[in-house]
Amino acid sequence: MDRTGGTEHVPGTGHVTDVAGPGAPGSGSADDPLVIRDAATGAAVPDAFQRLWNPHRMAYIDAGREGRGRGHEDDCPFCEAPRKSDEDALIVARGEHAYVLLNLFPYNNGHLLVCPYRHVPLYDEATADEIREMAELTQTAMRVLRAVSHCDGFNIGMNQGEIAGAGVAAHLHQHIVPRWASDSNFFPIIARTKSMSQLLGDTRRLVAEGWPAAD
């Protein structure tokens, strides 16, 4: 074993078996939470990730555990949203068969979702009218986002089923994510954090105001 900087290592393992200084064994502060102990136990060995605590997402996790919000219309967020005001539900536009709202957990500012009103899980189970209106709303959303946010491109797609990453698998929804040439930086890579420059309410207002009036 060698000793470097007061910390003893087991050659070839990377394990820290002791820590000199405050909190080290015999220092009188053995319960110091910053102490690095033996990596074999893993009890107090830090990793490279920062934590962004999101306790509000427990609503989705609990819903999944109990089957709510996934297979039941009476507790589905996309069935509940149209019953609320546009402001409370972050709805941007309402059509005859489908509507558009902001994603509550956006990847980028202006991240929209296009949903049919009907509680249907898969794209191939939607009616021709639902598919047509979802496509029309998607085109309009792209034009409005381009006008109000000057975005350079879009990611558009659907996650079909829980195994494919759908957060609410029982209710069909299409993502529209505006992209800018400068929207990717070191934050997501280094800090595991996405920087959002605009509040959801402000984004909803801008997009709703830019939405063309129905004929």
Disulfide bonds with the S-S distance in Angstrom:
none
